[in-house]
C-alpha cells in the first residue's frame, strides 16, 4: 500500500506541474440561421458543433488552439485575428473570444455580454458602406464548455482502480 501512495503522489505532482493551462471541450448549438447575403461560405448541416481549446484561466488573451468547425469553417483558422480579451473564466462560465477574418471583414464572437451566446457577424466597414451587409448576423447560437479530463487525473483513477483490485484479491486469497 505504501508503494501505491508513493506512486500516486509522484503522478499527482507531475500532473499539477503543468500550471494553469487547461484543455476544455466546447459545444455550440446554432439556434438561428439567417440566410442573408454574406462573404463567408457558411454551409450548415448539423446545428451542433463540438471542439476544443486550451486556456490559462488566470491570464488575459490566453485562449489558444481553438479547434472548432461551425458551418463548415474552421473558426480558429479562418477567424485567426484576435479581437478583444480572448479569455475563459471557468468560475463564471464566460468564454470571451472573438476572431476576425480580414479578407471578408467577418467576425465570430462568443459572449458579447450575453452569457452562453455566440454569433457570426459580417460588418462591411470598408467604404463605400454596404447597407445590406452592415452588421448582418449570419447565425446565432449558444455554447457550453466543460473541462477535458487531464491525462494525470485519468492515470490516478486507473492506478486507484488497480490498487483496489489488487488489495481485494489479496484479502480473498487464503494464506
N, C-alpha and C positions, 0 to 999 in steps of 0.2 A: 504494500500500500504506500510505503514511503517513496518508492520509485515513481509510482503514479503521480504523487503530489509534486515531486521534483520536475518530472516531465511536463506536467500541466503548468507549473509556474514558468518554466522556460518558454513554452509555447505562448502563454499569455503575455509574457514580457516582449517576445518577438512581435506579436501582433499589435501590441499597443505602441510599439516604437514607430509605427507608421506616421504618427502625427494626426492632424485633424482632417486630412484629405480622405474623403469617404465616397464610395460609389453609391449611386442612387438609381432606382428604376422609376421611370415616368410613364404614365398612361394618359393619352389625350383622347377625349371624346368630342368629335365635331358635332355641334348642335344645330348650327345654321350654315348653309352653303348658299352664298349669294352668287349667282351666275352672271355677275356684272362684267363688263369688259375689263380685261386686265392684261398685264405684261407677263405674269408668271404662268407657266403651263400646268396649272393645277389639274390633276386627274384623280377624282375620288371614286373609290370602290368602297372598301370598308370604312366606316366612320370612326373606328377606334384604332389608334396607333400606339405602339409601345416602343420605348427606347431606354437609353441610359445616359447618365452624365456623372462627372466627378466634381466635387466641390469641397473647399475648405470652409466649413461653416463659421469660421472665426474671421474671415478676410473678405474684403470687398473685391469685386472683379475676379473671383476665384472659380467661377463655373468654367470647366474645361471639358473637352472630349464629349460634347453633346452629340449623341448618335441617335437621331430620331427622324424617321421618314413620315411626312404628312402630305397627303395628296400627291404622292409620287415624287416629292422633292426631299432631298437630304437637308433638313433645316440647318444643321450646324455648318454644312459646307456652302450651301447656296447663300445663306444669310450670314456670312462669316464676319462682317464688320460689326464689332460690339457697339451697342448704343445703351447708355445708362450704366447702372451699378453692376449688373450681371452677378447677382448673389443668390444664395439659397439659405433660408433661415428655417431649420427644422423645428424650432420652437413654435413659430407662428404658422408654419406651412406655406410660407410665401416664397415662390420661385420667381425672382425678378430678373428676367433675361429678355433682351431684345437684340435682334440681329438685322443688319441692313444689307441689301443687295444693291450696290451702286449701279450696276448695269441696267437694272429695270426700275430703280428707285422704289423698291418694295421693302416692307418691314414686317417681321414677325415678332410679336411682343407677348410675353407672358405677364400676367398680373394686371398692369395698368390701373392699379388702385382697386381692382375688384378681386377679392381672394378666389383663387382657383380658376381665373379667367385667362384665355389665350385667344389671339386673333391675328389674322394676316391682313395688313393694310397696304394699299398702294396709294402713295402720295406723290403725285406728279408735281414737284416743286420747280421743275426746270422751265423757264419761260419759253414760249407762252404757256400759261397755265391751262391745263385741260380740265374744264368744269366737270366732265363726266368721271374722270379718274381721280379727282381731288379727294383724297382721304376715303377711298372706297374700301369697305371691308369685304374681302373675298370670302372669308369664312370666320366663324366664331366658335369657340368651344370651351371646354373645361379640362382641367388636368388634376391628376392625383400623383403624389410622389411617395415612395416607400424606400427604406434603406435596403440595399443589396447586402445579403449576408457576407461578412468578411471571411476569407479563407481561414484565418486564425480561429475565428469563432466556430466554424464548421469543424475544424480539426479538434478543438477542445471537446465539442459534442461527441465526435467519433471516439476520442480517447476515453471519455467518460463511459460511453456505452460498452466499449471493450473491457474496461476495468470492472464495470458492474457485472458483466457476463462471466469474466474470469473469477471474480470473487464468489459469485453464486455457484459456479461449478466446483470450486474448491470446498465450499461448505457442504455440497451434496455428496462429494466423494468420501467414502468411508476410509478411515486410516487404519 
